């Protein structure tokens, strides 16, 4: 074999230019998407540095690549001398013929298909088309047999020719890869893992004989990214290509790129259930006589004996008034009510023989809805009085519903009941629901969209694509004739709804895609991504590059707007199947010596929620999470503790079988499936980390956190803050005195630690008559014994407010449990309803019981002295409260608003662009109820979020997921930000004598002086004294963090013991530096605002001091901070300037103000009486000369400039 030819083929993409060919320019169809980005105003265009439009950049790259492809094909086939050699090339080795013969002689290839699948009727066409074309596209509906049969047809054809064959088939889901491999093996009577095997992550069942491998999309993507060629395989089959997730789109790009460069002899087969595959055909066009022709398409006819009838809402006039469907995607109650009417007519369809009392077969109904809240709304309608007696058995299918609840769908409904399944798109493909005859499709879906600039995510309500709707329709017609009812008009479906959904690559973060493109080393990411099926916007690529520089995956250099050199941290990120921030969490865990815990937390962030979220059980889930969090105030630590207990109970044989495991999980509100997924994922992560020499360190030399008397939970929270910089949230700024007064006023001097308020009470009703009902409601939610209900005090003040207090004996004053649990009632939307007597009966009964009060009277007596507290009058009834009226006496009911408390915290995002947003925390989070336990401290709260979700209905509202609350230690927010920010520029006081804050972010462009990443700039105002020595300690910590993050591939580590010792030394240095920085006692300072705080390059560069400790390596994640030179303190001068400012302030007062008498000017040593005389004095020549004599040269600014700064 010609070795030079092999090298040339495998490295053709690296060959030098130019290739000059006189060809007509191929027509380039502009790929556009009319999607949610065109409709939403909040996606900023951040590509300001480039003149190219958002997608115009792709044309030159496509043109260049197509010309090179045609030229390469012409060159290859014009050289006939080497054609025989090319056919035998397969990756790293040429397979021996005798090995292939041995394989075919070992296994039984005699096979007669038992199923009459549609694809088998086209066997010859499929085989011949694949043999004669480089790329073939097979289009066939679900159930035609393409996934199981096409690989077998290829293998059988190669067996007949006695040719080598190695097929890899991708599946979008793990469960599909394994189950299909087992089914094919069973069909052929081959043991699983021999000729047919599977691989997903680290779970694989293959051997050297395997010729058909079913794997997940990510497995093949990683293989090709690392090997940079496909020649280990003869056939690459990409199944379900219409499911345009990020991995599939990038895999399509890589396969196409390799097919056009160094893997030209590999056969590629794309399989899809969608109608429109012309796009794929054009994308994989091949050259014929200097022209690119689309790849051929094979259509598999739909099989199956059952018919599916499709109806649209405008065709159902016989059901009454048809609600109007809005053009904008909206879930409307009127359409939901109409859907309920549609379900009612199914009895008439099923009951053909007029059998009474539902004694006939009632087929299942599958309803597709966009999300949890819409499921809840429709469920309420179906269970309302209007549909009473319908005998409907309602099941919920949602990814967050417990496994046990989801499994109810496979059980038979109660006798004579019709099963109604309310589902999200999980039932499109992930779960096959049995016995479905009817499908009701609201034609809506929710897509997770990421804002390119801020990295906020938004669960956007959209119209489903026709492809989605066809998949949904395919859920019926499997075991009987089916009917599909679409809740849109036929014209709307055909003319408005798009054929395909928005590809994930156009709406999701591109961080992992960009890093994988860097691994491929085929040019800058922009050039490679331009060749994707739907190229991302230029602004999205630019924002992704900025995000990767911020997280430390790429080096930050001004000259590289769309690229950057990969750091060792970025290399690890590119090789782990995780979000880049989650990978950073693991790496920080490694260098801080708690790797195992951060791996568990990372796995919990990646799998579906490990906590059960039953319908109307949000409150229970919250309390369970609170238990697991062990007062750590962290969702991540709650998951960590739950997983460790599960792991420990299994290891200690307290859990011995699956039934015990399910029961254990049910009692503790956990999901077994998620725990198992975590366990498998943890093994996979550990294996991949080990390839970089990253593993848990041990030994006597290792300093533990316990040795340093530092709480391990605090270190974990500190690391979480570092990984998810800058997702930082603090209290909304307020005036302390006003805040305290507002709390007192709202609660009318009640104790805020144990009091909540309800609103909406009818003022004419004597509230005292119903006090016992309030005790019952709040007693149940406090999870207390009924004997303790008397600790709950109810009071009214004649307004529409109701005050509820929990006055338990021996209650600790700092115990906010009652307030927190009460607010949780409101967050979980649990209605507080009170049945009422008629107003006349209520007043009469209250009078009989002696409960009437004169609400007109003053509730407070104002004390004669201001400093003495007011005294309460007529506020409370005596306990025990009277028994409630009989239920038959009630005439109406009232639903109250609340509970609420004035000490609920309002949060604000620390980044400058987040200041205007309303912020709330996810309902099931342990931090969903944040209380201001110290209103005297305007800072006090520092919350970190893994994900920030923007409300699709209210773009100014942010919802935080997976949060961690850090201690309220003064200065902690400032220190953590300074430790983890990529770059910072200090701010000093107007006199330049001490540091008052820092502008943190990615820095600025040295040419334009504009911020590189303005959406993520943080303005940090110090609340404690930060000195130059503090900066030295922070730099020391960052220095050792840099050293510890220079990883080597496992193959490059010569001496494992020496590598381990070096790692332990770095960890010890980091721990000591951490302790010195965080646990140093610092003096508090008041915030000092200055002008242009948020403007980069505010000071002259000569004022910055270059740090002495710099490493020689240029790939540091954390650059060392430059200190800002400070002036020597001059207390006398500063006191004089402040005095002059006070005089100016007084001079601006109203001259008629009598309270201002004699004023002394300390500069002129003169007494001045009254404001008018003060104004005259300040304007006098004598005073001006005295001011001119003040020397401020040591501060580098004029007196007036210093005074202006201090005024701010």
RAZIVEN-V467947 format. One line per field, one symbol per residue. ss: DSSP state (H for helix, E for strand, L for the rest). A space follows every 10 residues. Layout:
# RAZIVEN-V467947
ss=???
This chain:
# RAZIVEN-V467947
ss=LLHHHHHHHH LHHHLLLLLL LLLLLLLLLL LLLLLHHHHL LLLLLLLLLL LLLLLLLHHH HHHHHHHHHH HHHHHHHHLH HHHHHHLLLL LLLLLLHHHH HHHHHHLLLL LLLLLLLHHH HHHHHHHHHH HHLLEEEEEE LLLLLHHHHH HHHHHHHHHH HLLLLLEEEE ELLHHHHHHH HHHHHHHHLL LELLLEEEEE LLEEELLLLL LEEEEEHHHH HHHHHHHLLL LLLLEEEELL LLLLLHHHHH HHHHHHHHHL LLLLLLEEEE EELLLLLHHH HHHLLEEELL EEELLEEEEE LLLLLLLEEE EEHHHLHHHL LLLLLLLLLL LLHHHHHHHH HHHHHHHHHH LLLLLLLLLL LLLEEEEELL LHHHHHHHHH HHLLHHHLLL LEEEEEELLL LLHHHHHHHH LLLLLLLEEE EEELLHHHHL LLLLLEEEEE ELLEEEEEEE LLLLLLEEEE EEELLHHHHH HHHLLLLLLL LEEEEELLLH HHHHHLLLLL LLLHHHLLLL HHHHHHHHHH LLLLHHHHHL LLLLLLLHHH HHHHHHHHHH HLLELLLLLL LLLLLELHHH HHHHHLLLLH HHHHHHHHHH HLLLHHHHHH HHHHHHLLLL ELLLLLLHHH HHHHHHHHHL LLLEHHHHHH HHHHHHHHHH HLLLLLLHHH HHHHHHHLLE LHHHHHHHHH HHHHHHHHHH LLLLLLLLLL LLLLLLLLLL LHHHHHHHHH HHHLLLLEEE ELLLLHHHHH HHHHHHHLLL LLLLEEEEEL LLLLLLHHHH HHHHHHHHHH HLLLLHHHHH HEEEEELLLL EEEEEELLLL LLLLLLHHHH HHHHHHHLLL LEEEEELLHH HHHHHHHHLL LLLLLLLLLE ELLLLLLLLL EELLLELLLL LLLLLLHHHL LEEEEEEEEE LLLELLEEEL EHHHLLLEEE ELLLLLLLLL ELLLLLLLLL LEEEEEEEEE LLLLLLEEEE EEEEEELLLL LHHHHHHHHH LLEEEEEELL LLLLEEEEEE ELLELLLLLL ELLHHHLEEE ELLELLLHHH HHHHHHHHHH HHHHLLLLLH HHLLLHHHHH HHHHHHHHHH HHHHHHHHLL LLLELLLLLL LLLLLLLLLL HHHEELLLLL LLLLLLLLLL LLEELLLLLL HHHHHHHHHH HHHHHHHLLL LLLLLLLEEE ELLLLEEEEL HHHHHHHHLL HHHHHHHHLL LLHHHLLLHH HHHHHHHL
